[in-house]
Amino acid sequence: MLRTARWTTVTASRSVKTLHTPIYNGSELTTRQNLLSHIGLLEKILISASYDRSMLYSGKYKKLPQVISGNDSVNVNFVLKEFLTSLQLAEAENLNIQRDPSVKLGKIGLQLFMDCHQGNVTAFGALLSRALLESYNKCPTREMVFELETALKKVQTFLRENRVVSQEPRDIDRLVHKMCTHEKNAASIIRVLRELDYNLVSDDVVRVARGKRTQDDIEVSKGWKFATGVIDTNDAYLRSLQVHKNKLVSISSPMLVLVHDGHLREANNILPALHYATKQKKNLVLVVNGDCKGDALAAITIHNNKNRRQNVDSQVVVLKYSSRRGKVLQEDLDFITFLKLPHGMGSIYSPTISEFVPSSASASQFFGTLESLKATTGEAFLYNSGIDIQNDASRTTVTLHVGGQSEFEIDHRRAELDHVINNVLCHGLSQGWVPSQGVSLAKCVKVLESSSDAHHLGNQALIENLTAPLENALRNSYGAQKYQASRLVTETINDLQFTNAYLPDKTSTIEHGILEPWNKLDQTLSGVTSFIKLVASCEILVTRFFDKPRKD
C-alpha cells in the first residue's frame, strides 16, 4: 500500500529587541539650548521667591498649599529637592516625556548644573549659568569659553580682596536678627556666639540638638576635640559601655589615662592596669595607637560588665588615636601634654620597648589624668583644666538644645538654627563677608569695564548679567520700579565704597546686616565656571529610556 507522506512546514519568526538610546549632537544649537530649559525653570522659581517674597507649595500629602518665605532657606531647599524628585518620577512614568528631546536634555542639563554647584543652589547661580551659556551658544568657540572663565576669575579675585574679615559683635548681632525668621531664634544664636566670644571657626564647634524642655538650653564643654570616638569593632564591648542604650559615654569624675603604642591583643599587657583602675575606683581612658582586639578587648569587656554589676565606678573607654595633619603619636606633644602624662613621651607604654607593664607598682610612670569625657563612636571630647595649649584641637564646644511646645516646632527651629549657625555664620566669621542682595556683584562691573580686555564678548556677557541680582532685590524687597531700579544700580556701581549701596537710600550694608559669606559666593562662581566648561566640552550626549516601575 502506497502511503503519501505529509510534510508540515513550521516558519520560525525571530526578532531582535534593541534598546532605544537617543544620541544627540552636543555641538548643535538646539541641543545646547534644550540643556538650559529646566535650569531656566529653576531660575524662575528661585527669583520669584527670593528677597522677601514667598511661594505657594503643595506637598504630596497635604490638602492645602503652604506659603514658604524666600528667606526660609531650609524650606526652600526642601522644595527644590521635591522639585528635582518630581522631574525624575515624571520621566520614569511617562514614555512621551522621555521621547521629548527638550525635556530629556533639560533634565540632563539640570543634573549637570547640580553636580557642578555641589548642592549650593542659588538664584544667582542659576541665572548666571543660563545667561552665560546662552551667550556662548551665540558664539560657540574656545576663545569665548576662555574669555568667560577669565572674566569670572577677575570677579572672584576682586571679591576675595575686598571681603570684610573683621567685624564688631554688634554688627554680627544685627546680621543674626536679619537672617532669623523669629526673634527667639536670634536670641539663642547670640547667646551661643557670646559663649564662644564670637570665635566660630568651623561647623563642628556648635551642635544643635533636640531639647526636652520648652526653652532653649546651652551646654558648654571646654577641652580637646578627639577626631575618633569609642572603638566600634566589637558589639559586646559597646554593650558593656551601654552605648546602644545611651548613644553616648559621659564621665564627669576624674579618671586615669593610659597611652598604648602599637596593637593591643594580649590580655597580659592590660590586665594589671585594669586591676589598678578597679582598686582606685576610677574610670580608665585607654588611647591605643593601633587596633585593640582579641584577648585584650575581651578582658576589657569582662572588666566593664563585672564592675557595673558590682556597682564599682571603673569602666574602660578605648579610643583609637588618629593622626592630625600627618603627626604620629610620638610627635603629638600638645596631646600628650594635655593628658598630663607624668613623664611626657616617656610615659607612652610600648610592649616591645617599655621595661615595666602599667600596674599599681608603676602607676607613677604611666598614668595621666582627665577630668571629664564625652564620647560617641564618631568622636570624643576630653576636658582637663589648667592646660593652656594653642592648638586647633583644643577648643570650646557648645551644644544648643532646642526647646518648643511641640515636636514640629522643635524640628522646624532646629533646622533653621543649624542652617544659620553652621551653614552661614561659621563661614562668614572664619572666611569673611561680602555685601548680599547682589551689591557685591554690581561692584565688580567697574573692575571688568576698566580692564584691558573689556571689549571681549565674554567680558560684555558677564557685565550684562552681574547687575540682575541687585535689580531683582530692589524690585522684590524695596518695591522699586524698573527705571528706578536701573538708576539705583548705577548709583551703587559708581559709589567707590565697597560696602555702600542705594537701597533705595544710601546704605551701609555692614551696619544694616546685609551680608553673606564670601566663600559661598565664590563657590557659586566656581560652579558657574565648571558648568560652562563642562557643557562646552560635550560633543555627544547619550541618553536612555527608563522602564516604568513595576507594581508588585
C-alpha positions in Angstrom: 0.0 0.0 0.0 1.3 3.3 -1.0 1.2 6.0 1.6 1.5 9.6 1.0 3.7 11.5 3.4 2.6 14.9 4.6 5.2 17.5 5.3 4.3 20.4 7.6 6.5 23.4 7.4 6.8 25.5 10.5 8.0 29.0 10.0 10.0 30.4 12.9 9.9 34.1 13.4 13.0 35.6 15.0 13.1 39.2 16.2 15.8 41.3 17.9 14.8 43.8 20.5 17.1 46.7 20.8 17.5 49.4 23.5 16.3 52.7 22.2 19.2 55.1 23.1 18.8 58.6 21.7 22.1 60.2 20.9 22.3 64.0 20.5 24.9 66.1 18.9 26.3 68.5 21.6 27.6 71.0 19.0 24.2 71.7 17.7 22.5 74.9 18.9 19.1 73.2 19.5 20.8 70.6 21.8 22.6 73.2 23.9 19.5 75.3 24.2 17.5 72.3 25.4 20.0 71.7 28.1 19.0 75.0 29.6 15.2 74.5 29.7 14.9 73.1 33.2 17.6 75.5 34.6 15.5 78.4 33.3 12.5 76.9 35.1 14.6 76.6 38.3 15.8 80.2 37.9 12.2 81.5 37.7 11.2 79.6 40.8 14.1 80.9 42.9 13.9 84.5 41.6 10.2 84.8 42.1 10.5 83.6 45.7 13.7 85.5 46.6 14.3 88.7 48.5 11.3 88.8 50.9 8.8 87.1 48.5 7.0 83.8 49.1 5.9 80.8 47.1 2.9 78.5 47.4 4.0 74.9 47.7 1.6 72.0 47.6 3.1 68.9 49.1 2.2 65.3 48.1 0.4 64.5 51.4 -1.1 68.0 52.1 -4.6 69.1 51.0 -3.8 72.8 51.2 -0.8 74.6 49.7 1.8 76.0 52.1 3.2 79.5 52.0 7.0 79.4 52.1 9.1 82.6 52.5 12.1 83.1 50.3 14.0 83.9 53.4 13.4 80.5 54.9 16.4 78.8 53.4 15.7 75.4 54.9 12.2 75.0 53.5 13.2 76.5 50.1 15.9 73.8 49.8 13.4 71.2 50.7 11.1 72.4 47.9 14.0 72.3 45.5 14.6 68.7 46.4 11.0 67.8 45.9 11.0 69.7 42.5 14.0 67.6 41.3 12.4 64.4 42.5 9.2 65.2 40.7 11.1 65.6 37.4 12.7 62.2 37.8 9.4 60.5 38.5 7.6 62.3 35.7 10.2 61.0 33.2 10.2 57.4 34.5 6.4 57.2 34.5 5.6 58.9 31.1 7.1 57.5 27.9 6.1 60.6 25.9 8.2 62.8 28.2 11.2 60.5 27.7 10.9 60.9 24.0 10.7 64.7 24.2 14.2 66.0 23.5 13.7 69.3 25.2 12.5 67.6 28.4 15.1 64.9 28.3 18.0 67.2 27.7 16.6 69.7 30.1 16.8 67.2 32.9 20.4 66.3 31.9 21.4 69.9 31.9 19.8 70.4 35.4 21.7 67.4 36.7 25.0 68.7 35.4 24.2 72.1 36.9 23.5 70.5 40.3 26.7 68.4 40.2 28.8 71.4 39.3 27.4 73.5 42.1 27.6 70.7 44.6 24.3 71.4 46.3 25.0 75.2 46.6 22.0 76.2 44.5 21.2 79.9 44.4 19.1 82.2 42.2 22.2 84.0 41.0 24.0 80.7 40.2 21.0 79.5 38.0 20.7 82.9 36.4 24.4 83.3 35.5 24.8 79.7 34.3 21.9 80.0 32.0 22.7 83.6 30.7 26.4 82.9 30.1 25.8 79.6 28.4 23.2 81.4 26.1 26.0 83.9 25.3 28.3 81.0 24.5 25.7 79.5 22.2 25.7 82.6 20.1 29.5 82.3 19.7 30.5 78.6 20.4 34.3 79.0 20.3 37.1 78.1 22.6 38.0 81.7 22.8 34.6 82.5 24.2 34.9 79.9 26.9 38.4 81.3 27.8 37.0 84.9 28.0 34.1 83.9 30.2 36.5 81.9 32.5 38.9 84.9 32.7 36.2 87.4 33.5 34.8 85.1 36.2 38.2 84.8 37.8 38.6 88.6 37.9 35.3 88.8 39.7 36.4 86.2 42.2 39.7 87.9 42.8 38.0 91.3 43.4 35.6 89.8 45.9 38.4 88.0 47.7 40.5 91.1 48.1 37.6 93.3 49.3 35.8 90.9 51.7 35.1 92.1 55.2 37.0 89.9 57.6 36.8 91.5 61.0 33.5 92.6 62.5 32.2 94.1 65.7 29.9 92.0 67.8 27.1 94.5 67.5 27.3 94.2 63.7 27.2 90.4 63.9 24.1 90.6 66.2 22.4 92.8 63.7 23.2 90.3 61.0 21.8 87.4 63.1 18.5 89.3 63.5 18.4 89.9 59.8 18.8 86.2 59.0 16.4 84.7 61.5 12.7 84.4 60.9 11.9 84.6 64.7 13.3 86.8 67.5 13.6 83.7 69.7 16.0 82.0 67.3 18.1 85.2 67.0 18.4 85.4 70.8 19.6 81.8 71.1 22.2 82.3 68.4 23.5 85.4 70.0 23.8 83.5 73.4 25.9 80.8 71.6 28.2 83.4 69.9 28.8 85.2 73.2 29.8 81.9 74.8 32.4 81.5 72.0 33.4 85.1 72.2 32.2 85.3 68.5 35.0 82.9 67.5 33.1 80.5 65.4 35.8 78.9 63.3 34.2 75.8 61.9 30.9 73.9 61.5 31.7 71.4 64.2 32.0 73.8 67.1 28.3 74.2 67.7 25.9 71.3 67.8 22.2 71.9 67.5 20.2 69.1 69.1 16.6 68.5 70.1 15.8 69.6 73.6 13.5 68.2 76.2 12.1 71.4 77.5 10.1 74.3 76.2 13.0 76.7 76.5 16.4 76.6 74.8 19.4 75.3 76.8 23.1 75.8 76.2 25.7 73.3 77.3 29.4 74.4 77.1 32.3 72.0 77.0 35.9 73.1 77.0 38.6 70.7 76.2 40.2 68.6 73.4 38.3 67.6 70.3 39.3 64.0 69.6 38.9 63.1 66.0 37.8 59.5 66.6 35.4 58.1 69.3 34.9 54.9 71.1 36.0 51.9 69.0 33.1 50.2 67.4 34.6 47.0 66.1 33.0 44.8 68.8 29.3 44.9 69.8 30.0 43.1 73.1 32.4 45.9 74.2 29.9 48.6 73.1 27.2 46.9 75.2 29.5 46.9 78.2 29.6 50.7 78.0 25.8 50.8 77.3 26.4 52.7 74.1 23.5 51.1 72.3 21.2 52.4 75.1 22.6 55.8 75.9 24.2 56.6 72.5 26.9 58.5 74.5 29.6 57.8 77.0 29.7 60.6 79.6 32.1 60.6 82.5 32.3 63.7 84.8 34.6 62.4 87.5 38.4 62.3 87.5 39.8 59.3 85.5 43.0 57.7 84.6 44.6 57.8 81.2 46.9 55.2 79.6 48.5 55.6 76.2 49.4 52.4 74.4 51.7 52.4 71.4 51.0 49.7 68.8 48.4 47.0 68.5 46.8 45.7 71.7 45.9 42.0 71.5 47.4 40.2 74.6 45.4 40.4 77.8 48.6 40.3 79.9 49.5 43.8 78.7 46.4 45.4 80.0 45.2 43.2 83.0 47.5 44.9 85.6 46.2 48.3 84.5 42.6 47.1 84.9 43.2 45.8 88.4 44.8 49.1 89.3 41.8 51.1 88.0 39.4 48.9 89.9 41.4 49.3 93.1 41.4 53.1 92.7 37.7 53.0 91.7 38.4 55.2 88.8 37.5 55.0 85.1 40.3 54.4 82.6 40.7 56.1 79.2 42.9 53.8 77.1 44.3 55.6 74.0 45.6 52.9 71.5 47.9 53.7 68.6 46.7 50.7 66.6 44.0 48.0 66.9 42.5 46.8 70.2 41.0 43.3 69.8 41.4 39.6 70.8 42.0 38.6 74.4 42.8 42.2 75.4 39.4 43.6 74.3 37.6 40.5 75.8 39.3 41.2 79.2 38.2 44.9 79.0 34.6 43.9 78.2 34.6 41.5 81.1 36.0 44.2 83.4 33.3 46.7 82.4 30.4 44.2 82.9 31.7 42.9 86.2 32.2 46.4 87.7 28.8 47.5 86.5 27.1 44.5 88.2 29.1 45.2 91.4 28.4 49.0 91.3 32.2 49.8 91.1 32.8 53.0 89.2 35.5 51.8 87.0 34.9 51.5 83.2 37.4 51.4 80.4 36.9 53.6 77.4 39.1 52.7 74.4 39.9 55.4 72.0 41.9 54.8 68.8 44.5 57.5 68.1 44.1 59.3 64.8 47.0 61.3 63.4 46.3 65.0 62.8 48.0 66.9 59.9 50.3 64.0 59.4 51.6 63.9 63.0 52.1 60.5 64.6 51.6 59.8 68.3 55.2 60.3 69.2 55.2 63.8 67.5 51.9 65.0 69.0 53.4 66.8 72.0 50.4 69.0 72.6 48.1 66.0 73.0 50.5 64.2 75.4 50.8 67.4 77.5 47.0 67.7 77.6 46.7 64.2 79.0 49.0 65.2 81.9 51.2 62.1 81.5 53.8 62.1 84.3 56.9 61.9 82.0 55.5 63.2 78.7 56.6 61.0 75.8 58.4 58.7 78.2 55.0 57.6 79.7 53.8 56.1 76.5 53.6 52.3 77.1 55.1 50.1 74.4 55.1 46.3 74.9 58.3 45.9 72.9 60.3 48.8 74.5 58.9 49.6 78.0 60.6 47.8 80.9 57.5 47.6 83.1 53.8 46.9 82.4 51.4 49.6 83.6 50.2 48.5 87.1 49.9 49.6 90.7 53.7 49.4 91.1 54.4 51.5 88.0 51.4 53.9 88.2 53.6 57.0 88.7 55.4 56.3 85.4 52.5 55.6 83.0 49.1 57.0 84.1 47.9 60.5 83.3 44.6 62.1 84.3 41.4 63.5 82.8 38.7 65.5 84.5 35.7 64.6 82.2 34.9 62.9 78.9 32.0 62.8 76.4 32.3 60.3 73.6 30.3 58.6 70.9 31.5 56.1 68.3 32.3 59.0 66.0 34.2 61.5 68.1 35.2 62.3 71.7 35.6 65.4 73.8 38.2 65.4 76.6 38.5 68.0 79.3 41.4 69.0 81.6 41.6 72.3 83.4 44.8 74.3 83.9 46.1 73.4 80.4 46.7 76.4 78.1 47.6 74.9 74.7 47.2 76.9 71.4 46.1 74.0 69.2 43.3 73.6 66.7 42.0 70.5 68.6 41.8 72.4 71.9 38.6 74.3 71.7 35.2 75.1 73.2 32.2 73.2 72.0 28.7 74.4 72.5 25.6 72.2 72.4 22.3 74.1 71.8 19.3 72.1 73.0 16.3 73.5 71.1 13.0 73.7 73.0 9.5 74.2 71.9 5.8 73.5 72.5 5.7 70.5 70.1 8.0 68.2 68.1 7.1 70.0 64.9 8.1 73.4 66.4 11.4 71.9 67.7 12.3 70.3 64.4 11.5 73.4 62.4 13.5 75.7 64.8 16.4 73.2 65.0 16.7 73.1 61.2 16.8 76.9 60.9 19.2 77.3 63.8 21.6 74.7 62.4 21.5 76.3 59.0 22.2 79.8 60.2 25.0 78.8 62.6 26.7 76.1 60.7 26.0 77.0 57.1 26.2 80.8 57.2 27.7 82.3 60.3 30.7 79.9 60.7 31.7 80.5 57.0 31.3 84.3 57.3 33.1 84.6 60.6 36.0 82.5 59.5 36.3 83.4 55.8 34.9 86.9 55.6 31.7 88.6 54.3 30.6 90.4 51.2 27.5 92.6 50.7 24.5 90.5 49.8 21.4 91.1 47.6 23.7 91.4 44.6 25.5 94.5 45.8 29.0 92.9 45.8 28.4 91.6 42.2 27.3 95.0 41.0 30.5 96.5 42.4 32.5 94.2 40.1 31.2 95.9 37.0 33.7 98.7 37.3 36.6 96.2 37.5 35.5 94.5 34.3 34.8 97.7 32.4 38.3 99.2 33.3 40.2 96.0 32.3 42.3 95.9 29.1 40.0 93.2 27.6 36.7 95.0 28.4 35.7 94.8 24.7 35.8 91.0 24.7 32.5 89.2 24.3 33.0 87.2 27.4 33.5 90.3 29.5 30.5 92.0 28.0 28.3 89.0 28.6 29.3 88.9 32.3 28.8 92.6 32.8 25.3 92.5 31.4 24.3 89.8 34.0 26.1 90.9 37.1 23.5 93.6 37.9 20.5 91.3 37.6 20.5 90.1 41.3 20.6 93.7 42.6 17.7 94.7 40.3 15.6 91.7 41.5 16.3 92.7 45.1 15.3 96.3 44.5 12.0 95.2 42.9 11.1 92.4 45.3 12.3 93.8 48.6 12.1 97.6 48.1 9.3 97.9 45.6 11.3 99.9 43.1 10.0 100.3 39.5 12.0 99.2 36.5 13.6 102.5 35.7 14.1 103.4 39.3 15.9 100.1 39.9 18.2 100.8 37.0 19.1 104.2 38.4 19.8 102.8 41.9 22.0 100.1 40.4 24.0 102.7 38.5 24.5 104.8 41.7 25.6 101.7 43.6 28.2 100.9 40.9 29.6 104.4 40.9 30.0 104.5 44.7 33.6 103.6 45.3 32.9 102.3 48.8 32.6 98.5 48.5 30.1 98.2 51.3 27.8 101.1 50.3 24.6 100.6 48.3 21.5 102.6 47.3 18.6 100.5 48.8 17.0 102.9 47.8 18.7 105.4 50.0 22.5 105.3 50.6 23.0 102.4 53.0 26.0 100.8 54.7 25.5 97.0 54.2 27.6 96.3 57.3 25.5 98.5 59.6 22.2 97.0 58.3 23.4 93.4 58.3 23.1 93.0 54.5 25.9 90.5 54.2 26.6 86.9 53.1 29.6 84.6 53.4 32.3 85.3 50.9 33.2 81.7 50.3 29.6 80.7 49.4 29.5 83.3 46.7 33.0 82.3 45.5 31.8 78.7 45.4 28.8 79.7 43.2 31.1 81.5 40.7 33.4 78.4 40.6 30.3 76.3 39.9 29.3 78.5 37.0 32.7 78.3 35.5 32.7 74.5 35.8 29.3 74.2 34.3 30.2 76.3 31.2 33.4 74.4 30.6 31.6 71.1 31.0 28.8 71.8 28.6 31.1 73.4 26.1 33.3 70.3 26.1 30.3 67.9 25.5 30.2 66.9 21.8 27.9 63.9 22.1 25.1 63.3 24.6 23.9 59.8 25.1 20.6 59.4 26.8 18.4 56.4 27.8 14.8 55.4 28.3 13.7 54.1 31.7 11.2 51.3 32.2 8.1 52.2 34.0 8.3 51.0 37.6 6.6 47.7 38.1 3.8 47.3 40.7 4.4 44.1 42.7 
